[in-house]
Amino acid sequence: MNVQRNLRLIHAVYRQVARNAATAEGEVPNPRFYKLKEIQKKFQVDDGLPVHLKGGFRDVVLLRLTYLLVFIGLGMSGNTVYKLAFPRR
């Protein structure tokens, strides 16, 4: 019990030291952070598009593929219900 409490305390201290070291230098150690910030800016622009379409052409293709798969699934479900309701003799 005491060991678990000490581990939590050590973890909290480590997180605080790591956080302060990154902010003390004034820069983020990971360069992918800036790329992520640029992507986030693209999603914050008010251009009238819903957020699930702001990724461009790829998002439109994925959305239409999803619609197609949903309609195929609904058709197959309807076919199964019809076969169960009117079995062959």
PDB file of N, CA, C and O in Angstrom, chain B, residues numbered from 101:
ATOM      1  N   MET B 101       0.819  -1.191   0.000  1.00  0.00           N
ATOM      2  CA  MET B 101       0.000   0.000   0.000  1.00  0.00           C
ATOM      3  C   MET B 101       0.865   1.258   0.000  1.00  0.00           C
ATOM      4  O   MET B 101       0.625   2.201  -0.754  1.00  0.00           O
ATOM      5  N   ASN B 102       1.871   1.244   0.862  1.00  0.00           N
ATOM      6  CA  ASN B 102       2.769   2.373   0.955  1.00  0.00           C
ATOM      7  C   ASN B 102       3.617   2.504  -0.315  1.00  0.00           C
ATOM      8  O   ASN B 102       3.910   3.617  -0.753  1.00  0.00           O
ATOM      9  N   VAL B 103       4.010   1.378  -0.903  1.00  0.00           N
ATOM     10  CA  VAL B 103       4.802   1.389  -2.122  1.00  0.00           C
ATOM     11  C   VAL B 103       3.997   1.994  -3.272  1.00  0.00           C
ATOM     12  O   VAL B 103       4.530   2.757  -4.078  1.00  0.00           O
ATOM     13  N   GLN B 104       2.721   1.652  -3.340  1.00  0.00           N
ATOM     14  CA  GLN B 104       1.869   2.168  -4.404  1.00  0.00           C
ATOM     15  C   GLN B 104       1.721   3.682  -4.281  1.00  0.00           C
ATOM     16  O   GLN B 104       1.737   4.387  -5.290  1.00  0.00           O
ATOM     17  N   ARG B 105       1.580   4.182  -3.076  1.00  0.00           N
ATOM     18  CA  ARG B 105       1.465   5.624  -2.865  1.00  0.00           C
ATOM     19  C   ARG B 105       2.766   6.326  -3.258  1.00  0.00           C
ATOM     20  O   ARG B 105       2.744   7.406  -3.849  1.00  0.00           O
ATOM     21  N   ASN B 106       3.899   5.701  -2.923  1.00  0.00           N
ATOM     22  CA  ASN B 106       5.195   6.283  -3.290  1.00  0.00           C
ATOM     23  C   ASN B 106       5.378   6.309  -4.804  1.00  0.00           C
ATOM     24  O   ASN B 106       5.916   7.275  -5.346  1.00  0.00           O
ATOM     25  N   LEU B 107       4.933   5.256  -5.493  1.00  0.00           N
ATOM     26  CA  LEU B 107       5.037   5.233  -6.949  1.00  0.00           C
ATOM     27  C   LEU B 107       4.194   6.331  -7.587  1.00  0.00           C
ATOM     28  O   LEU B 107       4.618   6.962  -8.556  1.00  0.00           O
ATOM     29  N   ARG B 108       3.014   6.555  -7.051  1.00  0.00           N
ATOM     30  CA  ARG B 108       2.165   7.635  -7.567  1.00  0.00           C
ATOM     31  C   ARG B 108       2.837   8.987  -7.372  1.00  0.00           C
ATOM     32  O   ARG B 108       2.808   9.836  -8.264  1.00  0.00           O
ATOM     33  N   LEU B 109       3.449   9.187  -6.195  1.00  0.00           N
ATOM     34  CA  LEU B 109       4.129  10.440  -5.912  1.00  0.00           C
ATOM     35  C   LEU B 109       5.317  10.636  -6.855  1.00  0.00           C
ATOM     36  O   LEU B 109       5.525  11.730  -7.378  1.00  0.00           O
ATOM     37  N   ILE B 110       6.083   9.588  -7.066  1.00  0.00           N
ATOM     38  CA  ILE B 110       7.236   9.667  -7.979  1.00  0.00           C
ATOM     39  C   ILE B 110       6.762   9.978  -9.392  1.00  0.00           C
ATOM     40  O   ILE B 110       7.368  10.793 -10.088  1.00  0.00           O
ATOM     41  N   HIS B 111       5.689   9.337  -9.813  1.00  0.00           N
ATOM     42  CA  HIS B 111       5.156   9.585 -11.155  1.00  0.00           C
ATOM     43  C   HIS B 111       4.694  11.036 -11.292  1.00  0.00           C
ATOM     44  O   HIS B 111       4.954  11.669 -12.315  1.00  0.00           O
ATOM     45  N   ALA B 112       4.017  11.564 -10.282  1.00  0.00           N
ATOM     46  CA  ALA B 112       3.541  12.946 -10.334  1.00  0.00           C
ATOM     47  C   ALA B 112       4.711  13.920 -10.384  1.00  0.00           C
ATOM     48  O   ALA B 112       4.663  14.905 -11.121  1.00  0.00           O
ATOM     49  N   VAL B 113       5.749  13.661  -9.617  1.00  0.00           N
ATOM     50  CA  VAL B 113       6.920  14.537  -9.618  1.00  0.00           C
ATOM     51  C   VAL B 113       7.613  14.480 -10.976  1.00  0.00           C
ATOM     52  O   VAL B 113       8.019  15.513 -11.509  1.00  0.00           O
ATOM     53  N   TYR B 114       7.748  13.293 -11.534  1.00  0.00           N
ATOM     54  CA  TYR B 114       8.383  13.137 -12.843  1.00  0.00           C
ATOM     55  C   TYR B 114       7.618  13.909 -13.914  1.00  0.00           C
ATOM     56  O   TYR B 114       8.225  14.593 -14.738  1.00  0.00           O
ATOM     57  N   ARG B 115       6.279  13.803 -13.907  1.00  0.00           N
ATOM     58  CA  ARG B 115       5.484  14.518 -14.898  1.00  0.00           C
ATOM     59  C   ARG B 115       5.669  16.021 -14.771  1.00  0.00           C
ATOM     60  O   ARG B 115       5.765  16.719 -15.779  1.00  0.00           O
ATOM     61  N   GLN B 116       5.720  16.532 -13.532  1.00  0.00           N
ATOM     62  CA  GLN B 116       5.876  17.960 -13.309  1.00  0.00           C
ATOM     63  C   GLN B 116       7.246  18.437 -13.785  1.00  0.00           C
ATOM     64  O   GLN B 116       7.354  19.501 -14.396  1.00  0.00           O
ATOM     65  N   VAL B 117       8.280  17.665 -13.512  1.00  0.00           N
ATOM     66  CA  VAL B 117       9.624  18.047 -13.941  1.00  0.00           C
ATOM     67  C   VAL B 117       9.715  18.029 -15.463  1.00  0.00           C
ATOM     68  O   VAL B 117      10.287  18.940 -16.060  1.00  0.00           O
ATOM     69  N   ALA B 118       9.158  17.006 -16.089  1.00  0.00           N
ATOM     70  CA  ALA B 118       9.204  16.917 -17.546  1.00  0.00           C
ATOM     71  C   ALA B 118       8.431  18.057 -18.186  1.00  0.00           C
ATOM     72  O   ALA B 118       8.866  18.613 -19.195  1.00  0.00           O
ATOM     73  N   ARG B 119       7.307  18.406 -17.619  1.00  0.00           N
ATOM     74  CA  ARG B 119       6.497  19.493 -18.165  1.00  0.00           C
ATOM     75  C   ARG B 119       7.229  20.826 -18.017  1.00  0.00           C
ATOM     76  O   ARG B 119       7.238  21.633 -18.947  1.00  0.00           O
ATOM     77  N   ASN B 120       7.840  21.060 -16.864  1.00  0.00           N
ATOM     78  CA  ASN B 120       8.541  22.319 -16.643  1.00  0.00           C
ATOM     79  C   ASN B 120       9.786  22.424 -17.517  1.00  0.00           C
ATOM     80  O   ASN B 120      10.131  23.524 -17.950  1.00  0.00           O
ATOM     81  N   ALA B 121      10.464  21.327 -17.787  1.00  0.00           N
ATOM     82  CA  ALA B 121      11.656  21.368 -18.629  1.00  0.00           C
ATOM     83  C   ALA B 121      11.293  21.768 -20.054  1.00  0.00           C
ATOM     84  O   ALA B 121      12.032  22.522 -20.685  1.00  0.00           O
ATOM     85  N   ALA B 122      10.188  21.285 -20.564  1.00  0.00           N
ATOM     86  CA  ALA B 122       9.782  21.615 -21.929  1.00  0.00           C
ATOM     87  C   ALA B 122       9.356  23.073 -22.037  1.00  0.00           C
ATOM     88  O   ALA B 122       9.674  23.735 -23.025  1.00  0.00           O
ATOM     89  N   THR B 123       8.644  23.581 -21.039  1.00  0.00           N
ATOM     90  CA  THR B 123       8.174  24.962 -21.115  1.00  0.00           C
ATOM     91  C   THR B 123       9.257  25.952 -20.728  1.00  0.00           C
ATOM     92  O   THR B 123       9.198  27.111 -21.137  1.00  0.00           O
ATOM     93  N   ALA B 124      10.244  25.527 -19.949  1.00  0.00           N
ATOM     94  CA  ALA B 124      11.306  26.440 -19.548  1.00  0.00           C
ATOM     95  C   ALA B 124      12.161  26.835 -20.746  1.00  0.00           C
ATOM     96  O   ALA B 124      12.615  27.975 -20.830  1.00  0.00           O
ATOM     97  N   GLU B 125      12.382  25.916 -21.662  1.00  0.00           N
ATOM     98  CA  GLU B 125      13.180  26.222 -22.840  1.00  0.00           C
ATOM     99  C   GLU B 125      12.403  27.058 -23.851  1.00  0.00           C
ATOM    100  O   GLU B 125      13.009  27.728 -24.687  1.00  0.00           O
ATOM    101  N   GLY B 126      11.081  27.034 -23.791  1.00  0.00           N
ATOM    102  CA  GLY B 126      10.274  27.824 -24.698  1.00  0.00           C
ATOM    103  C   GLY B 126      10.006  27.150 -26.027  1.00  0.00           C
ATOM    104  O   GLY B 126       9.430  27.764 -26.925  1.00  0.00           O
ATOM    105  N   GLU B 127      10.405  25.922 -26.166  1.00  0.00           N
ATOM    106  CA  GLU B 127      10.150  25.220 -27.415  1.00  0.00           C
ATOM    107  C   GLU B 127       9.696  23.801 -27.111  1.00  0.00           C
ATOM    108  O   GLU B 127       9.972  23.253 -26.044  1.00  0.00           O
ATOM    109  N   VAL B 128       9.007  23.234 -28.056  1.00  0.00           N
ATOM    110  CA  VAL B 128       8.502  21.886 -27.903  1.00  0.00           C
ATOM    111  C   VAL B 128       9.551  20.934 -28.469  1.00  0.00           C
ATOM    112  O   VAL B 128      10.050  21.156 -29.572  1.00  0.00           O
ATOM    113  N   PRO B 129       9.896  19.873 -27.729  1.00  0.00           N
ATOM    114  CA  PRO B 129      10.959  18.998 -28.208  1.00  0.00           C
ATOM    115  C   PRO B 129      10.608  18.191 -29.458  1.00  0.00           C
ATOM    116  O   PRO B 129      11.511  17.737 -30.161  1.00  0.00           O
ATOM    117  N   ASN B 130       9.351  18.008 -29.744  1.00  0.00           N
ATOM    118  CA  ASN B 130       8.938  17.188 -30.878  1.00  0.00           C
ATOM    119  C   ASN B 130       8.580  18.076 -32.068  1.00  0.00           C
ATOM    120  O   ASN B 130       7.652  18.878 -31.962  1.00  0.00           O
ATOM    121  N   PRO B 131       9.284  17.963 -33.200  1.00  0.00           N
ATOM    122  CA  PRO B 131       8.970  18.823 -34.350  1.00  0.00           C
ATOM    123  C   PRO B 131       7.630  18.505 -34.994  1.00  0.00           C
ATOM    124  O   PRO B 131       7.088  19.345 -35.713  1.00  0.00           O
ATOM    125  N   ARG B 132       7.077  17.313 -34.760  1.00  0.00           N
ATOM    126  CA  ARG B 132       5.762  16.990 -35.336  1.00  0.00           C
ATOM    127  C   ARG B 132       4.658  17.819 -34.687  1.00  0.00           C
ATOM    128  O   ARG B 132       3.552  17.904 -35.219  1.00  0.00           O
ATOM    129  N   PHE B 133       4.954  18.431 -33.537  1.00  0.00           N
ATOM    130  CA  PHE B 133       3.979  19.276 -32.856  1.00  0.00           C
ATOM    131  C   PHE B 133       3.531  20.416 -33.758  1.00  0.00           C
ATOM    132  O   PHE B 133       2.346  20.745 -33.800  1.00  0.00           O
ATOM    133  N   TYR B 134       4.468  21.021 -34.479  1.00  0.00           N
ATOM    134  CA  TYR B 134       4.121  22.153 -35.335  1.00  0.00           C
ATOM    135  C   TYR B 134       3.288  21.717 -36.532  1.00  0.00           C
ATOM    136  O   TYR B 134       2.407  22.453 -36.977  1.00  0.00           O
ATOM    137  N   LYS B 135       3.557  20.543 -37.048  1.00  0.00           N
ATOM    138  CA  LYS B 135       2.751  20.010 -38.147  1.00  0.00           C
ATOM    139  C   LYS B 135       1.321  19.765 -37.664  1.00  0.00           C
ATOM    140  O   LYS B 135       0.362  20.046 -38.382  1.00  0.00           O
ATOM    141  N   LEU B 136       1.183  19.244 -36.453  1.00  0.00           N
ATOM    142  CA  LEU B 136      -0.143  19.016 -35.877  1.00  0.00           C
ATOM    143  C   LEU B 136      -0.880  20.335 -35.694  1.00  0.00           C
ATOM    144  O   LEU B 136      -2.084  20.405 -35.941  1.00  0.00           O
ATOM    145  N   LYS B 137      -0.186  21.371 -35.271  1.00  0.00           N
ATOM    146  CA  LYS B 137      -0.819  22.674 -35.082  1.00  0.00           C
ATOM    147  C   LYS B 137      -1.322  23.245 -36.415  1.00  0.00           C
ATOM    148  O   LYS B 137      -2.377  23.879 -36.456  1.00  0.00           O
ATOM    149  N   GLU B 138      -0.577  23.024 -37.502  1.00  0.00           N
ATOM    150  CA  GLU B 138      -1.028  23.477 -38.820  1.00  0.00           C
ATOM    151  C   GLU B 138      -2.295  22.743 -39.248  1.00  0.00           C
ATOM    152  O   GLU B 138      -3.212  23.346 -39.806  1.00  0.00           O
ATOM    153  N   ILE B 139      -2.340  21.442 -38.984  1.00  0.00           N
ATOM    154  CA  ILE B 139      -3.536  20.662 -39.323  1.00  0.00           C
ATOM    155  C   ILE B 139      -4.723  21.148 -38.504  1.00  0.00           C
ATOM    156  O   ILE B 139      -5.833  21.252 -39.026  1.00  0.00           O
ATOM    157  N   GLN B 140      -4.504  21.447 -37.232  1.00  0.00           N
ATOM    158  CA  GLN B 140      -5.591  21.943 -36.384  1.00  0.00           C
ATOM    159  C   GLN B 140      -6.104  23.288 -36.884  1.00  0.00           C
ATOM    160  O   GLN B 140      -7.306  23.547 -36.826  1.00  0.00           O
ATOM    161  N   LYS B 141      -5.214  24.147 -37.374  1.00  0.00           N
ATOM    162  CA  LYS B 141      -5.650  25.435 -37.918  1.00  0.00           C
ATOM    163  C   LYS B 141      -6.565  25.234 -39.117  1.00  0.00           C
ATOM    164  O   LYS B 141      -7.537  25.969 -39.294  1.00  0.00           O
ATOM    165  N   LYS B 142      -6.253  24.233 -39.944  1.00  0.00           N
ATOM    166  CA  LYS B 142      -7.081  23.961 -41.124  1.00  0.00           C
ATOM    167  C   LYS B 142      -8.496  23.578 -40.705  1.00  0.00           C
ATOM    168  O   LYS B 142      -9.461  23.940 -41.377  1.00  0.00           O
ATOM    169  N   PHE B 143      -8.622  22.852 -39.607  1.00  0.00           N
ATOM    170  CA  PHE B 143      -9.938  22.429 -39.157  1.00  0.00           C
ATOM    171  C   PHE B 143     -10.698  23.544 -38.440  1.00  0.00           C
ATOM    172  O   PHE B 143     -11.915  23.446 -38.281  1.00  0.00           O
ATOM    173  N   GLN B 144     -10.018  24.587 -38.007  1.00  0.00           N
ATOM    174  CA  GLN B 144     -10.670  25.689 -37.305  1.00  0.00           C
ATOM    175  C   GLN B 144     -11.221  26.760 -38.246  1.00  0.00           C
ATOM    176  O   GLN B 144     -11.988  27.620 -37.812  1.00  0.00           O
ATOM    177  N   VAL B 145     -10.846  26.724 -39.520  1.00  0.00           N
ATOM    178  CA  VAL B 145     -11.312  27.725 -40.481  1.00  0.00           C
ATOM    179  C   VAL B 145     -12.810  27.562 -40.697  1.00  0.00           C
ATOM    180  O   VAL B 145     -13.305  26.451 -40.887  1.00  0.00           O
ATOM    181  N   ASP B 146     -13.536  28.702 -40.663  1.00  0.00           N
ATOM    182  CA  ASP B 146     -14.987  28.662 -40.854  1.00  0.00           C
ATOM    183  C   ASP B 146     -15.283  28.816 -42.345  1.00  0.00           C
ATOM    184  O   ASP B 146     -15.475  29.928 -42.839  1.00  0.00           O
ATOM    185  N   ASP B 147     -15.316  27.675 -43.063  1.00  0.00           N
ATOM    186  CA  ASP B 147     -15.571  27.707 -44.497  1.00  0.00           C
ATOM    187  C   ASP B 147     -16.900  27.061 -44.865  1.00  0.00           C
ATOM    188  O   ASP B 147     -17.167  26.831 -46.044  1.00  0.00           O
ATOM    189  N   GLY B 148     -17.727  26.770 -43.888  1.00  0.00           N
ATOM    190  CA  GLY B 148     -19.042  26.211 -44.158  1.00  0.00           C
ATOM    191  C   GLY B 148     -19.067  24.707 -44.314  1.00  0.00           C
ATOM    192  O   GLY B 148     -20.146  24.125 -44.429  1.00  0.00           O
ATOM    193  N   LEU B 149     -17.916  24.058 -44.321  1.00  0.00           N
ATOM    194  CA  LEU B 149     -17.865  22.598 -44.438  1.00  0.00           C
ATOM    195  C   LEU B 149     -17.972  21.954 -43.063  1.00  0.00           C
ATOM    196  O   LEU B 149     -17.430  22.477 -42.089  1.00  0.00           O
ATOM    197  N   PRO B 150     -18.662  20.825 -42.976  1.00  0.00           N
ATOM    198  CA  PRO B 150     -18.649  20.100 -41.714  1.00  0.00           C
ATOM    199  C   PRO B 150     -17.258  19.518 -41.458  1.00  0.00           C
ATOM    200  O   PRO B 150     -16.481  19.314 -42.391  1.00  0.00           O
ATOM    201  N   VAL B 151     -16.959  19.259 -40.214  1.00  0.00           N
ATOM    202  CA  VAL B 151     -15.604  18.857 -39.849  1.00  0.00           C
ATOM    203  C   VAL B 151     -15.209  17.522 -40.486  1.00  0.00           C
ATOM    204  O   VAL B 151     -14.025  17.279 -40.720  1.00  0.00           O
ATOM    205  N   HIS B 152     -16.176  16.665 -40.766  1.00  0.00           N
ATOM    206  CA  HIS B 152     -15.830  15.367 -41.344  1.00  0.00           C
ATOM    207  C   HIS B 152     -15.525  15.452 -42.843  1.00  0.00           C
ATOM    208  O   HIS B 152     -15.183  14.442 -43.458  1.00  0.00           O
ATOM    209  N   LEU B 153     -15.644  16.640 -43.435  1.00  0.00           N
ATOM    210  CA  LEU B 153     -15.301  16.811 -44.843  1.00  0.00           C
ATOM    211  C   LEU B 153     -14.138  17.784 -45.064  1.00  0.00           C
ATOM    212  O   LEU B 153     -13.778  18.062 -46.207  1.00  0.00           O
ATOM    213  N   LYS B 154     -13.556  18.298 -43.992  1.00  0.00           N
ATOM    214  CA  LYS B 154     -12.486  19.287 -44.130  1.00  0.00           C
ATOM    215  C   LYS B 154     -11.159  18.680 -44.553  1.00  0.00           C
ATOM    216  O   LYS B 154     -10.217  19.416 -44.847  1.00  0.00           O
ATOM    217  N   GLY B 155     -11.059  17.365 -44.591  1.00  0.00           N
ATOM    218  CA  GLY B 155      -9.820  16.722 -45.000  1.00  0.00           C
ATOM    219  C   GLY B 155      -9.627  16.709 -46.502  1.00  0.00           C
ATOM    220  O   GLY B 155      -8.552  16.347 -46.980  1.00  0.00           O
ATOM    221  N   GLY B 156     -10.647  17.098 -47.261  1.00  0.00           N
ATOM    222  CA  GLY B 156     -10.513  17.172 -48.712  1.00  0.00           C
ATOM    223  C   GLY B 156     -11.157  15.987 -49.416  1.00  0.00           C
ATOM    224  O   GLY B 156     -12.108  15.380 -48.925  1.00  0.00           O
ATOM    225  N   PHE B 157     -10.604  15.681 -50.587  1.00  0.00           N
ATOM    226  CA  PHE B 157     -11.171  14.661 -51.465  1.00  0.00           C
ATOM    227  C   PHE B 157     -11.202  13.286 -50.799  1.00  0.00           C
ATOM    228  O   PHE B 157     -12.154  12.525 -50.978  1.00  0.00           O
ATOM    229  N   ARG B 158     -10.163  12.973 -50.035  1.00  0.00           N
ATOM    230  CA  ARG B 158     -10.105  11.670 -49.373  1.00  0.00           C
ATOM    231  C   ARG B 158     -11.275  11.475 -48.401  1.00  0.00           C
ATOM    232  O   ARG B 158     -11.829  10.380 -48.304  1.00  0.00           O
ATOM    233  N   ASP B 159     -11.646  12.540 -47.686  1.00  0.00           N
ATOM    234  CA  ASP B 159     -12.780  12.436 -46.768  1.00  0.00           C
ATOM    235  C   ASP B 159     -14.094  12.241 -47.512  1.00  0.00           C
ATOM    236  O   ASP B 159     -14.970  11.511 -47.049  1.00  0.00           O
ATOM    237  N   VAL B 160     -14.231  12.890 -48.661  1.00  0.00           N
ATOM    238  CA  VAL B 160     -15.455  12.731 -49.457  1.00  0.00           C
ATOM    239  C   VAL B 160     -15.567  11.290 -49.962  1.00  0.00           C
ATOM    240  O   VAL B 160     -16.648  10.701 -49.934  1.00  0.00           O
ATOM    241  N   VAL B 161     -14.453  10.731 -50.419  1.00  0.00           N
ATOM    242  CA  VAL B 161     -14.460   9.345 -50.908  1.00  0.00           C
ATOM    243  C   VAL B 161     -14.807   8.390 -49.769  1.00  0.00           C
ATOM    244  O   VAL B 161     -15.609   7.475 -49.956  1.00  0.00           O
ATOM    245  N   LEU B 162     -14.218   8.589 -48.599  1.00  0.00           N
ATOM    246  CA  LEU B 162     -14.512   7.722 -47.458  1.00  0.00           C
ATOM    247  C   LEU B 162     -15.968   7.832 -47.022  1.00  0.00           C
ATOM    248  O   LEU B 162     -16.584   6.833 -46.650  1.00  0.00           O
ATOM    249  N   LEU B 163     -16.521   9.048 -47.066  1.00  0.00           N
ATOM    250  CA  LEU B 163     -17.924   9.234 -46.688  1.00  0.00           C
ATOM    251  C   LEU B 163     -18.849   8.501 -47.662  1.00  0.00           C
ATOM    252  O   LEU B 163     -19.785   7.821 -47.242  1.00  0.00           O
ATOM    253  N   ARG B 164     -18.584   8.641 -48.948  1.00  0.00           N
ATOM    254  CA  ARG B 164     -19.444   7.978 -49.937  1.00  0.00           C
ATOM    255  C   ARG B 164     -19.282   6.467 -49.896  1.00  0.00           C
ATOM    256  O   ARG B 164     -20.251   5.741 -50.118  1.00  0.00           O
ATOM    257  N   LEU B 165     -18.083   5.980 -49.619  1.00  0.00           N
ATOM    258  CA  LEU B 165     -17.877   4.543 -49.451  1.00  0.00           C
ATOM    259  C   LEU B 165     -18.646   4.032 -48.232  1.00  0.00           C
ATOM    260  O   LEU B 165     -19.211   2.938 -48.260  1.00  0.00           O
ATOM    261  N   THR B 166     -18.662   4.821 -47.175  1.00  0.00           N
ATOM    262  CA  THR B 166     -19.428   4.443 -45.992  1.00  0.00           C
ATOM    263  C   THR B 166     -20.915   4.379 -46.306  1.00  0.00           C
ATOM    264  O   THR B 166     -21.594   3.433 -45.907  1.00  0.00           O
ATOM    265  N   TYR B 167     -21.432   5.390 -47.028  1.00  0.00           N
ATOM    266  CA  TYR B 167     -22.833   5.359 -47.428  1.00  0.00           C
ATOM    267  C   TYR B 167     -23.150   4.116 -48.252  1.00  0.00           C
ATOM    268  O   TYR B 167     -24.168   3.459 -48.035  1.00  0.00           O
ATOM    269  N   LEU B 168     -22.269   3.798 -49.198  1.00  0.00           N
ATOM    270  CA  LEU B 168     -22.482   2.636 -50.052  1.00  0.00           C
ATOM    271  C   LEU B 168     -22.542   1.352 -49.218  1.00  0.00           C
ATOM    272  O   LEU B 168     -23.430   0.522 -49.415  1.00  0.00           O
ATOM    273  N   LEU B 169     -21.605   1.194 -48.296  1.00  0.00           N
ATOM    274  CA  LEU B 169     -21.592  -0.004 -47.463  1.00  0.00           C
ATOM    275  C   LEU B 169     -22.825  -0.087 -46.568  1.00  0.00           C
ATOM    276  O   LEU B 169     -23.347  -1.177 -46.334  1.00  0.00           O
ATOM    277  N   VAL B 170     -23.293   1.048 -46.068  1.00  0.00           N
ATOM    278  CA  VAL B 170     -24.505   1.055 -45.241  1.00  0.00           C
ATOM    279  C   VAL B 170     -25.713   0.623 -46.069  1.00  0.00           C
ATOM    280  O   VAL B 170     -26.514  -0.195 -45.616  1.00  0.00           O
ATOM    281  N   PHE B 171     -25.848   1.163 -47.274  1.00  0.00           N
ATOM    282  CA  PHE B 171     -26.993   0.791 -48.106  1.00  0.00           C
ATOM    283  C   PHE B 171     -26.932  -0.678 -48.537  1.00  0.00           C
ATOM    284  O   PHE B 171     -27.964  -1.345 -48.607  1.00  0.00           O
ATOM    285  N   ILE B 172     -25.735  -1.180 -48.824  1.00  0.00           N
ATOM    286  CA  ILE B 172     -25.602  -2.603 -49.146  1.00  0.00           C
ATOM    287  C   ILE B 172     -25.999  -3.455 -47.950  1.00  0.00           C
ATOM    288  O   ILE B 172     -26.701  -4.456 -48.100  1.00  0.00           O
ATOM    289  N   GLY B 173     -25.554  -3.063 -46.774  1.00  0.00           N
ATOM    290  CA  GLY B 173     -25.913  -3.797 -45.557  1.00  0.00           C
ATOM    291  C   GLY B 173     -27.407  -3.763 -45.286  1.00  0.00           C
ATOM    292  O   GLY B 173     -27.990  -4.770 -44.882  1.00  0.00           O
ATOM    293  N   LEU B 174     -28.028  -2.615 -45.504  1.00  0.00           N
ATOM    294  CA  LEU B 174     -29.480  -2.524 -45.318  1.00  0.00           C
ATOM    295  C   LEU B 174     -30.224  -3.400 -46.326  1.00  0.00           C
ATOM    296  O   LEU B 174     -31.201  -4.064 -45.980  1.00  0.00           O
ATOM    297  N   GLY B 175     -29.754  -3.394 -47.571  1.00  0.00           N
ATOM    298  CA  GLY B 175     -30.384  -4.244 -48.587  1.00  0.00           C
ATOM    299  C   GLY B 175     -30.252  -5.716 -48.248  1.00  0.00           C
ATOM    300  O   GLY B 175     -31.208  -6.479 -48.389  1.00  0.00           O
ATOM    301  N   MET B 176     -29.068  -6.116 -47.800  1.00  0.00           N
ATOM    302  CA  MET B 176     -28.875  -7.518 -47.428  1.00  0.00           C
ATOM    303  C   MET B 176     -29.719  -7.893 -46.209  1.00  0.00           C
ATOM    304  O   MET B 176     -30.226  -9.011 -46.121  1.00  0.00           O
ATOM    305  N   SER B 177     -29.867  -6.957 -45.271  1.00  0.00           N
ATOM    306  CA  SER B 177     -30.716  -7.219 -44.107  1.00  0.00           C
ATOM    307  C   SER B 177     -32.168  -7.377 -44.523  1.00  0.00           C
ATOM    308  O   SER B 177     -32.869  -8.266 -44.038  1.00  0.00           O
ATOM    309  N   GLY B 178     -32.620  -6.505 -45.433  1.00  0.00           N
ATOM    310  CA  GLY B 178     -33.986  -6.620 -45.938  1.00  0.00           C
ATOM    311  C   GLY B 178     -34.208  -7.927 -46.676  1.00  0.00           C
ATOM    312  O   GLY B 178     -35.264  -8.545 -46.544  1.00  0.00           O
ATOM    313  N   ASN B 179     -33.221  -8.351 -47.453  1.00  0.00           N
ATOM    314  CA  ASN B 179     -33.309  -9.611 -48.165  1.00  0.00           C
ATOM    315  C   ASN B 179     -33.419 -10.784 -47.182  1.00  0.00           C
ATOM    316  O   ASN B 179     -34.213 -11.702 -47.390  1.00  0.00           O
ATOM    317  N   THR B 180     -32.629 -10.745 -46.124  1.00  0.00           N
ATOM    318  CA  THR B 180     -32.678 -11.815 -45.114  1.00  0.00           C
ATOM    319  C   THR B 180     -34.035 -11.862 -44.424  1.00  0.00           C
ATOM    320  O   THR B 180     -34.590 -12.939 -44.209  1.00  0.00           O
ATOM    321  N   VAL B 181     -34.567 -10.695 -44.077  1.00  0.00           N
ATOM    322  CA  VAL B 181     -35.887 -10.661 -43.433  1.00  0.00           C
ATOM    323  C   VAL B 181     -36.948 -11.198 -44.389  1.00  0.00           C
ATOM    324  O   VAL B 181     -37.840 -11.933 -43.966  1.00  0.00           O
ATOM    325  N   TYR B 182     -36.866 -10.844 -45.664  1.00  0.00           N
ATOM    326  CA  TYR B 182     -37.830 -11.335 -46.647  1.00  0.00           C
ATOM    327  C   TYR B 182     -37.743 -12.854 -46.775  1.00  0.00           C
ATOM    328  O   TYR B 182     -38.768 -13.535 -46.817  1.00  0.00           O
ATOM    329  N   LYS B 183     -36.514 -13.387 -46.837  1.00  0.00           N
ATOM    330  CA  LYS B 183     -36.352 -14.842 -46.949  1.00  0.00           C
ATOM    331  C   LYS B 183     -36.883 -15.559 -45.714  1.00  0.00           C
ATOM    332  O   LYS B 183     -37.442 -16.650 -45.826  1.00  0.00           O
ATOM    333  N   LEU B 184     -36.718 -14.967 -44.554  1.00  0.00           N
ATOM    334  CA  LEU B 184     -37.233 -15.599 -43.337  1.00  0.00           C
ATOM    335  C   LEU B 184     -38.748 -15.488 -43.239  1.00  0.00           C
ATOM    336  O   LEU B 184     -39.405 -16.374 -42.693  1.00  0.00           O
ATOM    337  N   ALA B 185     -39.301 -14.397 -43.769  1.00  0.00           N
ATOM    338  CA  ALA B 185     -40.763 -14.211 -43.702  1.00  0.00           C
ATOM    339  C   ALA B 185     -41.485 -15.082 -44.717  1.00  0.00           C
ATOM    340  O   ALA B 185     -42.579 -15.575 -44.444  1.00  0.00           O
ATOM    341  N   PHE B 186     -40.883 -15.279 -45.890  1.00  0.00           N
ATOM    342  CA  PHE B 186     -41.511 -16.092 -46.952  1.00  0.00           C
ATOM    343  C   PHE B 186     -40.538 -17.188 -47.385  1.00  0.00           C
ATOM    344  O   PHE B 186     -39.882 -17.052 -48.418  1.00  0.00           O
ATOM    345  N   PRO B 187     -40.434 -18.260 -46.619  1.00  0.00           N
ATOM    346  CA  PRO B 187     -39.470 -19.329 -46.979  1.00  0.00           C
ATOM    347  C   PRO B 187     -39.924 -20.074 -48.227  1.00  0.00           C
ATOM    348  O   PRO B 187     -41.104 -20.075 -48.576  1.00  0.00           O
ATOM    349  N   ARG B 188     -38.957 -20.711 -48.893  1.00  0.00           N
ATOM    350  CA  ARG B 188     -39.275 -21.528 -50.065  1.00  0.00           C
ATOM    351  C   ARG B 188     -39.976 -22.805 -49.604  1.00  0.00           C
ATOM    352  O   ARG B 188     -39.752 -23.281 -48.491  1.00  0.00           O
ATOM    353  N   ARG B 189     -40.811 -23.342 -50.458  1.00  0.00           N
ATOM    354  CA  ARG B 189     -41.552 -24.572 -50.074  1.00  0.00           C
ATOM    355  C   ARG B 189     -40.883 -25.786 -50.543  1.00  0.00           C
ATOM    356  O   ARG B 189     -41.371 -26.891 -50.305  1.00  0.00           O
TER     357      ARG B 189
END
